[in-house]
Amino acid sequence: MSRLLLGVAGGIAAYKACSLLRLLTEAGHEVTVVPTASSLNFVGEATWAALSGRPVATDVWTNVHEVPHVRLGQNADLVLIAPATADLIARAAAGRADDLLTNVLLTARCPVLMAPAMHTEMWLHPATVANVATLRSRGVIVLNPADGRLTGADSGPGRLPEPEDIYQVALSVLAEAQIATTLQAQDLAGVRVLISAGGTREHLDPVRYLGNSSSGKMGTALARAAVQRGATVTLVAANLQAEIPAGVTVVTATSTADLALRMRELAQQADVIVMAAAPADYTPSSPSATKLKKDADHGLTINLTQTTDVLAGLVHDRIPGQTIVGFAAETAPTADQLIDLGRAKLARKGCDLLVLNDVSGGRVFGQNTNSIIIIGPDGVLGSVTGDKNVVAHHILNSAIAGQTS
Ligand code: CTP
């Protein structure tokens, strides 16, 4: 359980901060909301008090004996501002202390995470660009906004990332101080990352398919981590049951053949490729164009043909300097046997790194946590257990070490 301070600035996206607050409190965190005066035009104090279950601090003149303008910032494990408007960002960059929230920003020594939301013109204005750069240079984590429909008819970068997306970044920052550092440093700026996620579906007929249990949570966590570290990220998404992170370019694929085609095309522009998807290894040899009907007691026999090995193809066509990461879901009775399977698969596939996990008993699939071992050509590089967003950062660290070595 952590103590968070949720700052809400005066933009229409303030209503989305209600869902963010719910996610945080339901996960057991203690959240004090500090809305700016103008944000109260969008969402009132009573809503924040009810949702947080705590008193709401709105100005520096209430409970002065408790010195709230100093105490609130000092006591927080994370200051999260959502939405961060152009005005709030400008006041923070200037070091102003003209309301309670900007006082908090000057007194907090914990990580500060801002999720901007504003019209595209405001986000792209040189004043905002300079203010964001100033804040980042001082160690504030400023998320890249989503690209999409804004209030009114316009659309473009400036949309608040979905509450779930902000929540996932906040959790990883709380989990590991090192993650805050990489987000602040934007250490993947200029790196082009291509990730596959989800599970493919191989159709038997227009209605039915052979699929698998992959939700795409690990792949989307990798995309989220990479994009928020400054990378340019393309996600090839196969039937995801997970939120697509803000700022990621998405290309959809249904079957293994589709996935192979998309990955092959996009691989030419990628510095790092991560094959986190679970492509089906077999596809019906002759899928039916019409719905298969029941046939008395005769049962149903399906002939299957092996699909393309997407990863092996990418390794074969690898461009110079590219790092390719594969995944391996294995079941093994002991850790040593698991590692042996991983080493054999790394050698067989020819990729640079292999992320190995034990899926005995359906472990991992659809879960928020994962336990992985990262294997390189010389053996085990490391292992990590935790939230998939945290695990994602460790995988990227290993992949990027391969890029620079
Ligand atoms: N993979 C792939 N194309 C396939 C099957 C798997 O690119 N048709 C990729 C996965 O995305 C993963 C890696 O290969 O990165 C290992 O997947 P896994 O299912 O563990 O290995 P397989 O090659 O299918 O071997 P097996 O199931 O026989 O262990």
Boltz pocket constraint, residues with backbone or C-beta under 6 A from the ligand:
constraints:
  - pocket:
      binder: B
      contacts: [[A, 256], [A, 275], [A, 276], [A, 277], [A, 278], [A, 279], [A, 280], [A, 281], [A, 307], [A, 308], [A, 309], [A, 310], [A, 311], [A, 312], [A, 325], [A, 326], [A, 327], [A, 328], [A, 329], [A, 330]]
      max_distance: 6.0
